[in-house]
Amino acid sequence: MSQNYDALRSAEASALLGDREKLKTLLQSPETKRLIELLRSQNGDKLKDAAQQARKGDAADLTAMMQKLMNTGEGASLVSQIEKQVPPRE
């Protein structure tokens, strides 16, 4: 995944949001839980604010947080593992 890739606006994200069971499974995966833990440790209370803004349609802060995390070895590995769990575009 490239740094400039906006995963929150992708067709894959839209498809995943439309399938509650797959989304629930993905959110409960160890990789997703670890990714969220890392985001919280790096961003503290700012993560909650960024998530709220993303729900309102402004994902800029959350995207920036993810890009920063993906510059770490662990973050990039976790995102890669999570991507493999996302259903492919049809």
Biopython code that builds the backbone (N, CA, C, O; Angstrom):
import numpy as np
from Bio.PDB.StructureBuilder import StructureBuilder

atoms = [
    (1, "MET", "N", (0.866, -1.184, 0.000)),
    (1, "MET", "CA", (0.000, 0.000, 0.000)),
    (1, "MET", "C", (0.901, 1.232, 0.000)),
    (1, "MET", "O", (1.812, 1.333, 0.822)),
    (2, "SER", "N", (0.663, 2.139, -0.886)),
    (2, "SER", "CA", (1.498, 3.328, -0.945)),
    (2, "SER", "C", (1.096, 4.317, 0.135)),
    (2, "SER", "O", (-0.022, 4.272, 0.648)),
    (3, "GLN", "N", (2.012, 5.206, 0.474)),
    (3, "GLN", "CA", (1.737, 6.195, 1.502)),
    (3, "GLN", "C", (0.581, 7.109, 1.133)),
    (3, "GLN", "O", (-0.154, 7.562, 2.010)),
    (4, "ASN", "N", (0.412, 7.382, -0.141)),
    (4, "ASN", "CA", (-0.620, 8.308, -0.575)),
    (4, "ASN", "C", (-1.966, 7.629, -0.804)),
    (4, "ASN", "O", (-2.935, 8.298, -1.163)),
    (5, "TYR", "N", (-2.044, 6.348, -0.609)),
    (5, "TYR", "CA", (-3.268, 5.598, -0.813)),
    (5, "TYR", "C", (-4.248, 5.926, 0.298)),
    (5, "TYR", "O", (-3.929, 5.807, 1.481)),
    (6, "ASP", "N", (-5.447, 6.341, -0.095)),
    (6, "ASP", "CA", (-6.461, 6.695, 0.896)),
    (6, "ASP", "C", (-7.396, 5.511, 1.080)),
    (6, "ASP", "O", (-8.447, 5.432, 0.444)),
    (7, "ALA", "N", (-7.007, 4.596, 1.949)),
    (7, "ALA", "CA", (-7.759, 3.361, 2.160)),
    (7, "ALA", "C", (-9.172, 3.608, 2.646)),
    (7, "ALA", "O", (-10.062, 2.797, 2.391)),
    (8, "LEU", "N", (-9.392, 4.696, 3.334)),
    (8, "LEU", "CA", (-10.718, 4.965, 3.879)),
    (8, "LEU", "C", (-11.730, 5.298, 2.791)),
    (8, "LEU", "O", (-12.936, 5.206, 3.019)),
    (9, "ARG", "N", (-11.256, 5.681, 1.620)),
    (9, "ARG", "CA", (-12.151, 6.053, 0.521)),
    (9, "ARG", "C", (-12.135, 5.029, -0.614)),
    (9, "ARG", "O", (-12.685, 5.288, -1.684)),
    (10, "SER", "N", (-11.526, 3.895, -0.396)),
    (10, "SER", "CA", (-11.373, 2.904, -1.451)),
    (10, "SER", "C", (-12.647, 2.094, -1.664)),
    (10, "SER", "O", (-13.542, 2.059, -0.818)),
    (11, "ALA", "N", (-12.695, 1.448, -2.821)),
    (11, "ALA", "CA", (-13.819, 0.556, -3.113)),
    (11, "ALA", "C", (-13.836, -0.617, -2.131)),
    (11, "ALA", "O", (-14.903, -1.094, -1.746)),
    (12, "GLU", "N", (-12.651, -1.078, -1.729)),
    (12, "GLU", "CA", (-12.564, -2.172, -0.764)),
    (12, "GLU", "C", (-13.189, -1.777, 0.565)),
    (12, "GLU", "O", (-13.906, -2.563, 1.183)),
    (13, "ALA", "N", (-12.911, -0.560, 0.996)),
    (13, "ALA", "CA", (-13.492, -0.078, 2.255)),
    (13, "ALA", "C", (-15.004, 0.007, 2.154)),
    (13, "ALA", "O", (-15.713, -0.373, 3.087)),
    (14, "SER", "N", (-15.498, 0.498, 1.039)),
    (14, "SER", "CA", (-16.941, 0.589, 0.837)),
    (14, "SER", "C", (-17.586, -0.789, 0.865)),
    (14, "SER", "O", (-18.630, -0.980, 1.489)),
    (15, "ALA", "N", (-16.961, -1.748, 0.188)),
    (15, "ALA", "CA", (-17.491, -3.110, 0.171)),
    (15, "ALA", "C", (-17.485, -3.713, 1.566)),
    (15, "ALA", "O", (-18.438, -4.378, 1.970)),
    (16, "LEU", "N", (-16.414, -3.479, 2.290)),
    (16, "LEU", "CA", (-16.304, -4.018, 3.638)),
    (16, "LEU", "C", (-17.344, -3.410, 4.571)),
    (16, "LEU", "O", (-17.938, -4.115, 5.387)),
    (17, "LEU", "N", (-17.563, -2.120, 4.453)),
    (17, "LEU", "CA", (-18.562, -1.454, 5.286)),
    (17, "LEU", "C", (-19.968, -1.968, 5.001)),
    (17, "LEU", "O", (-20.850, -1.880, 5.854)),
    (18, "GLY", "N", (-20.173, -2.499, 3.813)),
    (18, "GLY", "CA", (-21.479, -3.037, 3.450)),
    (18, "GLY", "C", (-21.698, -4.468, 3.920)),
    (18, "GLY", "O", (-22.802, -4.996, 3.787)),
    (19, "ASP", "N", (-20.676, -5.098, 4.462)),
    (19, "ASP", "CA", (-20.779, -6.487, 4.921)),
    (19, "ASP", "C", (-20.442, -6.538, 6.406)),
    (19, "ASP", "O", (-19.279, -6.664, 6.787)),
    (20, "ARG", "N", (-21.470, -6.438, 7.234)),
    (20, "ARG", "CA", (-21.272, -6.346, 8.681)),
    (20, "ARG", "C", (-20.495, -7.531, 9.266)),
    (20, "ARG", "O", (-19.667, -7.338, 10.156)),
    (21, "GLU", "N", (-20.745, -8.740, 8.787)),
    (21, "GLU", "CA", (-20.061, -9.915, 9.329)),
    (21, "GLU", "C", (-18.564, -9.877, 9.041)),
    (21, "GLU", "O", (-17.752, -10.137, 9.929)),
    (22, "LYS", "N", (-18.199, -9.556, 7.809)),
    (22, "LYS", "CA", (-16.776, -9.473, 7.467)),
    (22, "LYS", "C", (-16.104, -8.334, 8.231)),
    (22, "LYS", "O", (-14.965, -8.460, 8.681)),
    (23, "LEU", "N", (-16.826, -7.224, 8.371)),
    (23, "LEU", "CA", (-16.275, -6.096, 9.112)),
    (23, "LEU", "C", (-16.057, -6.469, 10.577)),
    (23, "LEU", "O", (-15.018, -6.150, 11.156)),
    (24, "LYS", "N", (-17.030, -7.138, 11.167)),
    (24, "LYS", "CA", (-16.913, -7.569, 12.564)),
    (24, "LYS", "C", (-15.725, -8.508, 12.746)),
    (24, "LYS", "O", (-14.953, -8.374, 13.696)),
    (25, "THR", "N", (-15.590, -9.454, 11.828)),
    (25, "THR", "CA", (-14.470, -10.396, 11.891)),
    (25, "THR", "C", (-13.137, -9.662, 11.778)),
    (25, "THR", "O", (-12.204, -9.940, 12.531)),
    (26, "LEU", "N", (-13.053, -8.734, 10.843)),
    (26, "LEU", "CA", (-11.816, -7.972, 10.652)),
    (26, "LEU", "C", (-11.486, -7.135, 11.887)),
    (26, "LEU", "O", (-10.331, -7.079, 12.309)),
    (27, "LEU", "N", (-12.490, -6.488, 12.464)),
    (27, "LEU", "CA", (-12.256, -5.651, 13.638)),
    (27, "LEU", "C", (-11.818, -6.457, 14.855)),
    (27, "LEU", "O", (-11.168, -5.923, 15.753)),
    (28, "GLN", "N", (-12.171, -7.738, 14.888)),
    (28, "GLN", "CA", (-11.801, -8.581, 16.022)),
    (28, "GLN", "C", (-10.490, -9.327, 15.813)),
    (28, "GLN", "O", (-10.044, -10.063, 16.694)),
    (29, "SER", "N", (-9.874, -9.141, 14.653)),
    (29, "SER", "CA", (-8.628, -9.859, 14.375)),
    (29, "SER", "C", (-7.497, -9.322, 15.251)),
    (29, "SER", "O", (-7.489, -8.145, 15.610)),
    (30, "PRO", "N", (-6.544, -10.189, 15.590)),
    (30, "PRO", "CA", (-5.400, -9.743, 16.397)),
    (30, "PRO", "C", (-4.619, -8.613, 15.726)),
    (30, "PRO", "O", (-4.111, -7.723, 16.408)),
    (31, "GLU", "N", (-4.521, -8.640, 14.400)),
    (31, "GLU", "CA", (-3.775, -7.611, 13.683)),
    (31, "GLU", "C", (-4.453, -6.246, 13.815)),
    (31, "GLU", "O", (-3.792, -5.230, 14.027)),
    (32, "THR", "N", (-5.772, -6.241, 13.686)),
    (32, "THR", "CA", (-6.503, -4.978, 13.810)),
    (32, "THR", "C", (-6.412, -4.454, 15.235)),
    (32, "THR", "O", (-6.215, -3.258, 15.448)),
    (33, "LYS", "N", (-6.552, -5.337, 16.204)),
    (33, "LYS", "CA", (-6.457, -4.917, 17.607)),
    (33, "LYS", "C", (-5.078, -4.321, 17.902)),
    (33, "LYS", "O", (-4.973, -3.316, 18.605)),
    (34, "ARG", "N", (-4.027, -4.936, 17.368)),
    (34, "ARG", "CA", (-2.673, -4.420, 17.581)),
    (34, "ARG", "C", (-2.484, -3.081, 16.874)),
    (34, "ARG", "O", (-1.851, -2.173, 17.412)),
    (35, "LEU", "N", (-3.035, -2.961, 15.670)),
    (35, "LEU", "CA", (-2.936, -1.701, 14.933)),
    (35, "LEU", "C", (-3.600, -0.573, 15.715)),
    (35, "LEU", "O", (-3.045, 0.521, 15.818)),
    (36, "ILE", "N", (-4.768, -0.829, 16.257)),
    (36, "ILE", "CA", (-5.477, 0.181, 17.053)),
    (36, "ILE", "C", (-4.683, 0.517, 18.312)),
    (36, "ILE", "O", (-4.609, 1.678, 18.714)),
    (37, "GLU", "N", (-4.098, -0.489, 18.923)),
    (37, "GLU", "CA", (-3.261, -0.260, 20.111)),
    (37, "GLU", "C", (-2.084, 0.659, 19.783)),
    (37, "GLU", "O", (-1.762, 1.564, 20.553)),
    (38, "LEU", "N", (-1.451, 0.423, 18.644)),
    (38, "LEU", "CA", (-0.332, 1.276, 18.223)),
    (38, "LEU", "C", (-0.800, 2.698, 17.928)),
    (38, "LEU", "O", (-0.145, 3.665, 18.315)),
    (39, "LEU", "N", (-1.937, 2.821, 17.240)),
    (39, "LEU", "CA", (-2.480, 4.154, 16.953)),
    (39, "LEU", "C", (-2.767, 4.907, 18.249)),
    (39, "LEU", "O", (-2.467, 6.096, 18.358)),
    (40, "ARG", "N", (-3.339, 4.229, 19.215)),
    (40, "ARG", "CA", (-3.636, 4.869, 20.506)),
    (40, "ARG", "C", (-2.355, 5.285, 21.224)),
    (40, "ARG", "O", (-2.275, 6.375, 21.792)),
    (41, "SER", "N", (-1.359, 4.406, 21.193)),
    (41, "SER", "CA", (-0.123, 4.728, 21.912)),
    (41, "SER", "C", (0.616, 5.901, 21.263)),
    (41, "SER", "O", (1.270, 6.680, 21.957)),
    (42, "GLN", "N", (0.516, 6.029, 19.951)),
    (42, "GLN", "CA", (1.194, 7.119, 19.254)),
    (42, "GLN", "C", (0.412, 8.431, 19.285)),
    (42, "GLN", "O", (1.004, 9.508, 19.220)),
    (43, "ASN", "N", (-0.912, 8.344, 19.385)),
    (43, "ASN", "CA", (-1.737, 9.534, 19.194)),
    (43, "ASN", "C", (-2.628, 9.914, 20.364)),
    (43, "ASN", "O", (-3.209, 10.999, 20.360)),
    (44, "GLY", "N", (-2.752, 9.059, 21.356)),
    (44, "GLY", "CA", (-3.553, 9.380, 22.538)),
    (44, "GLY", "C", (-4.971, 9.797, 22.195)),
    (44, "GLY", "O", (-5.636, 9.162, 21.378)),
    (45, "ASP", "N", (-5.425, 10.866, 22.822)),
    (45, "ASP", "CA", (-6.792, 11.352, 22.644)),
    (45, "ASP", "C", (-7.059, 11.874, 21.237)),
    (45, "ASP", "O", (-8.213, 11.984, 20.823)),
    (46, "LYS", "N", (-6.006, 12.192, 20.506)),
    (46, "LYS", "CA", (-6.173, 12.697, 19.141)),
    (46, "LYS", "C", (-6.801, 11.640, 18.233)),
    (46, "LYS", "O", (-7.472, 11.981, 17.259)),
    (47, "LEU", "N", (-6.588, 10.359, 18.545)),
    (47, "LEU", "CA", (-7.150, 9.291, 17.728)),
    (47, "LEU", "C", (-8.670, 9.318, 17.771)),
    (47, "LEU", "O", (-9.324, 9.164, 16.739)),
    (48, "LYS", "N", (-9.230, 9.510, 18.940)),
    (48, "LYS", "CA", (-10.689, 9.556, 19.076)),
    (48, "LYS", "C", (-11.260, 10.723, 18.267)),
    (48, "LYS", "O", (-12.258, 10.574, 17.561)),
    (49, "ASP", "N", (-10.621, 11.865, 18.380)),
    (49, "ASP", "CA", (-11.072, 13.038, 17.622)),
    (49, "ASP", "C", (-10.973, 12.789, 16.114)),
    (49, "ASP", "O", (-11.874, 13.155, 15.359)),
    (50, "ALA", "N", (-9.881, 12.168, 15.684)),
    (50, "ALA", "CA", (-9.689, 11.888, 14.258)),
    (50, "ALA", "C", (-10.736, 10.896, 13.757)),
    (50, "ALA", "O", (-11.242, 11.033, 12.643)),
    (51, "ALA", "N", (-11.058, 9.905, 14.572)),
    (51, "ALA", "CA", (-12.075, 8.926, 14.181)),
    (51, "ALA", "C", (-13.445, 9.588, 14.057)),
    (51, "ALA", "O", (-14.207, 9.288, 13.138)),
    (52, "GLN", "N", (-13.746, 10.480, 14.977)),
    (52, "GLN", "CA", (-15.023, 11.204, 14.908)),
    (52, "GLN", "C", (-15.088, 12.063, 13.653)),
    (52, "GLN", "O", (-16.126, 12.122, 12.993)),
    (53, "GLN", "N", (-13.993, 12.725, 13.322)),
    (53, "GLN", "CA", (-13.957, 13.544, 12.107)),
    (53, "GLN", "C", (-14.113, 12.668, 10.864)),
    (53, "GLN", "O", (-14.787, 13.055, 9.909)),
    (54, "ALA", "N", (-13.495, 11.502, 10.879)),
    (54, "ALA", "CA", (-13.594, 10.594, 9.736)),
    (54, "ALA", "C", (-15.035, 10.131, 9.537)),
    (54, "ALA", "O", (-15.500, 10.012, 8.404)),
    (55, "ARG", "N", (-15.735, 9.871, 10.630)),
    (55, "ARG", "CA", (-17.144, 9.484, 10.525)),
    (55, "ARG", "C", (-17.981, 10.589, 9.907)),
    (55, "ARG", "O", (-19.014, 10.321, 9.294)),
    (56, "LYS", "N", (-17.540, 11.827, 10.066)),
    (56, "LYS", "CA", (-18.256, 12.977, 9.495)),
    (56, "LYS", "C", (-17.809, 13.277, 8.073)),
    (56, "LYS", "O", (-18.328, 14.196, 7.439)),
    (57, "GLY", "N", (-16.847, 12.506, 7.567)),
    (57, "GLY", "CA", (-16.405, 12.683, 6.192)),
    (57, "GLY", "C", (-15.037, 13.306, 6.014)),
    (57, "GLY", "O", (-14.556, 13.414, 4.886)),
    (58, "ASP", "N", (-14.394, 13.720, 7.102)),
    (58, "ASP", "CA", (-13.061, 14.327, 7.022)),
    (58, "ASP", "C", (-12.037, 13.353, 7.599)),
    (58, "ASP", "O", (-11.807, 13.323, 8.808)),
    (59, "ALA", "N", (-11.433, 12.568, 6.731)),
    (59, "ALA", "CA", (-10.500, 11.530, 7.172)),
    (59, "ALA", "C", (-9.038, 11.981, 7.152)),
    (59, "ALA", "O", (-8.143, 11.152, 7.317)),
    (60, "ALA", "N", (-8.780, 13.258, 6.958)),
    (60, "ALA", "CA", (-7.406, 13.744, 6.797)),
    (60, "ALA", "C", (-6.517, 13.409, 7.995)),
    (60, "ALA", "O", (-5.410, 12.901, 7.816)),
    (61, "ASP", "N", (-6.984, 13.685, 9.205)),
    (61, "ASP", "CA", (-6.159, 13.419, 10.390)),
    (61, "ASP", "C", (-5.934, 11.927, 10.594)),
    (61, "ASP", "O", (-4.823, 11.503, 10.912)),
    (62, "LEU", "N", (-6.981, 11.131, 10.412)),
    (62, "LEU", "CA", (-6.849, 9.685, 10.580)),
    (62, "LEU", "C", (-5.921, 9.103, 9.511)),
    (62, "LEU", "O", (-5.114, 8.218, 9.795)),
    (63, "THR", "N", (-6.040, 9.599, 8.302)),
    (63, "THR", "CA", (-5.164, 9.147, 7.221)),
    (63, "THR", "C", (-3.707, 9.496, 7.536)),
    (63, "THR", "O", (-2.812, 8.683, 7.307)),
    (64, "ALA", "N", (-3.471, 10.684, 8.053)),
    (64, "ALA", "CA", (-2.104, 11.095, 8.414)),
    (64, "ALA", "C", (-1.545, 10.197, 9.518)),
    (64, "ALA", "O", (-0.373, 9.820, 9.486)),
    (65, "MET", "N", (-2.382, 9.860, 10.487)),
    (65, "MET", "CA", (-1.943, 8.967, 11.573)),
    (65, "MET", "C", (-1.571, 7.592, 11.020)),
    (65, "MET", "O", (-0.571, 7.000, 11.425)),
    (66, "MET", "N", (-2.390, 7.089, 10.085)),
    (66, "MET", "CA", (-2.106, 5.785, 9.490)),
    (66, "MET", "C", (-0.832, 5.827, 8.662)),
    (66, "MET", "O", (-0.032, 4.893, 8.711)),
    (67, "GLN", "N", (-0.638, 6.888, 7.911)),
    (67, "GLN", "CA", (0.568, 6.996, 7.095)),
    (67, "GLN", "C", (1.811, 7.017, 7.981)),
    (67, "GLN", "O", (2.820, 6.394, 7.651)),
    (68, "LYS", "N", (1.742, 7.726, 9.092)),
    (68, "LYS", "CA", (2.871, 7.766, 10.025)),
    (68, "LYS", "C", (3.147, 6.376, 10.581)),
    (68, "LYS", "O", (4.298, 5.948, 10.667)),
    (69, "LEU", "N", (2.083, 5.676, 10.954)),
    (69, "LEU", "CA", (2.236, 4.332, 11.509)),
    (69, "LEU", "C", (2.791, 3.372, 10.466)),
    (69, "LEU", "O", (3.592, 2.493, 10.786)),
    (70, "MET", "N", (2.363, 3.544, 9.219)),
    (70, "MET", "CA", (2.830, 2.655, 8.163)),
    (70, "MET", "C", (4.298, 2.877, 7.813)),
    (70, "MET", "O", (4.883, 2.072, 7.088)),
    (71, "ASN", "N", (4.891, 3.926, 8.303)),
    (71, "ASN", "CA", (6.321, 4.155, 8.107)),
    (71, "ASN", "C", (7.164, 3.341, 9.083)),
    (71, "ASN", "O", (8.392, 3.342, 9.008)),
    (72, "THR", "N", (6.489, 2.647, 10.001)),
    (72, "THR", "CA", (7.206, 1.757, 10.920)),
    (72, "THR", "C", (7.103, 0.335, 10.392)),
    (72, "THR", "O", (6.144, -0.007, 9.700)),
    (73, "GLY", "N", (8.079, -0.482, 10.715)),
    (73, "GLY", "CA", (8.059, -1.875, 10.259)),
    (73, "GLY", "C", (6.839, -2.624, 10.753)),
    (73, "GLY", "O", (6.185, -3.327, 9.982)),
    (74, "GLU", "N", (6.529, -2.482, 12.024)),
    (74, "GLU", "CA", (5.381, -3.197, 12.578)),
    (74, "GLU", "C", (4.075, -2.697, 11.973)),
    (74, "GLU", "O", (3.200, -3.494, 11.636)),
    (75, "GLY", "N", (3.942, -1.399, 11.836)),
    (75, "GLY", "CA", (2.727, -0.835, 11.262)),
    (75, "GLY", "C", (2.510, -1.302, 9.840)),
    (75, "GLY", "O", (1.403, -1.698, 9.477)),
    (76, "ALA", "N", (3.560, -1.260, 9.027)),
    (76, "ALA", "CA", (3.453, -1.700, 7.632)),
    (76, "ALA", "C", (3.096, -3.181, 7.553)),
    (76, "ALA", "O", (2.285, -3.583, 6.719)),
    (77, "SER", "N", (3.695, -3.984, 8.415)),
    (77, "SER", "CA", (3.403, -5.414, 8.435)),
    (77, "SER", "C", (1.949, -5.684, 8.825)),
    (77, "SER", "O", (1.278, -6.517, 8.215)),
    (78, "LEU", "N", (1.474, -4.976, 9.838)),
    (78, "LEU", "CA", (0.092, -5.166, 10.273)),
    (78, "LEU", "C", (-0.894, -4.767, 9.177)),
    (78, "LEU", "O", (-1.863, -5.482, 8.924)),
    (79, "VAL", "N", (-0.653, -3.639, 8.532)),
    (79, "VAL", "CA", (-1.543, -3.185, 7.463)),
    (79, "VAL", "C", (-1.545, -4.207, 6.329)),
    (79, "VAL", "O", (-2.600, -4.503, 5.768)),
    (80, "SER", "N", (-0.387, -4.746, 5.988)),
    (80, "SER", "CA", (-0.300, -5.751, 4.937)),
    (80, "SER", "C", (-1.117, -6.992, 5.308)),
    (80, "SER", "O", (-1.837, -7.538, 4.472)),
    (81, "GLN", "N", (-1.002, -7.428, 6.553)),
    (81, "GLN", "CA", (-1.754, -8.593, 7.003)),
    (81, "GLN", "C", (-3.258, -8.331, 6.987)),
    (81, "GLN", "O", (-4.044, -9.205, 6.620)),
    (82, "ILE", "N", (-3.648, -7.138, 7.380)),
    (82, "ILE", "CA", (-5.067, -6.775, 7.392)),
    (82, "ILE", "C", (-5.599, -6.698, 5.963)),
    (82, "ILE", "O", (-6.712, -7.148, 5.690)),
    (83, "GLU", "N", (-4.815, -6.136, 5.058)),
    (83, "GLU", "CA", (-5.243, -6.040, 3.660)),
    (83, "GLU", "C", (-5.565, -7.412, 3.083)),
    (83, "GLU", "O", (-6.480, -7.543, 2.270)),
    (84, "LYS", "N", (-4.826, -8.429, 3.491)),
    (84, "LYS", "CA", (-5.058, -9.783, 2.990)),
    (84, "LYS", "C", (-6.400, -10.331, 3.463)),
    (84, "LYS", "O", (-6.931, -11.269, 2.867)),
    (85, "GLN", "N", (-6.950, -9.758, 4.525)),
    (85, "GLN", "CA", (-8.229, -10.213, 5.066)),
    (85, "GLN", "C", (-9.424, -9.476, 4.454)),
    (85, "GLN", "O", (-10.570, -9.886, 4.639)),
    (86, "VAL", "N", (-9.153, -8.389, 3.725)),
    (86, "VAL", "CA", (-10.218, -7.576, 3.128)),
    (86, "VAL", "C", (-10.672, -8.242, 1.837)),
    (86, "VAL", "O", (-9.843, -8.660, 1.028)),
    (87, "PRO", "N", (-11.987, -8.344, 1.638)),
    (87, "PRO", "CA", (-12.479, -8.967, 0.406)),
    (87, "PRO", "C", (-12.025, -8.183, -0.820)),
    (87, "PRO", "O", (-11.999, -6.953, -0.799)),
    (88, "PRO", "N", (-11.668, -8.891, -1.886)),
    (88, "PRO", "CA", (-11.219, -8.201, -3.105)),
    (88, "PRO", "C", (-12.371, -7.452, -3.767)),
    (88, "PRO", "O", (-13.544, -7.775, -3.577)),
    (89, "ARG", "N", (-11.999, -6.442, -4.548)),
    (89, "ARG", "CA", (-12.997, -5.677, -5.322)),
    (89, "ARG", "C", (-13.607, -6.574, -6.376)),
    (89, "ARG", "O", (-12.943, -7.429, -6.961)),
    (90, "GLU", "N", (-14.857, -6.362, -6.595)),
    (90, "GLU", "CA", (-15.550, -7.148, -7.630)),
    (90, "GLU", "C", (-15.745, -6.323, -8.864)),
    (90, "GLU", "O", (-16.309, -6.805, -9.846)),
]
sb = StructureBuilder()
sb.init_structure("model")
sb.init_model(0)
sb.init_chain("A")
sb.init_seg("    ")
for serial, (resi, resn, name, xyz) in enumerate(atoms, 1):
    if name == "N":
        sb.init_residue(resn, " ", resi, " ")
    sb.init_atom(name, np.array(xyz, "f"), 0.0, 1.0, " ", f" {name:<3s}", serial, name[0])
structure = sb.get_structure()
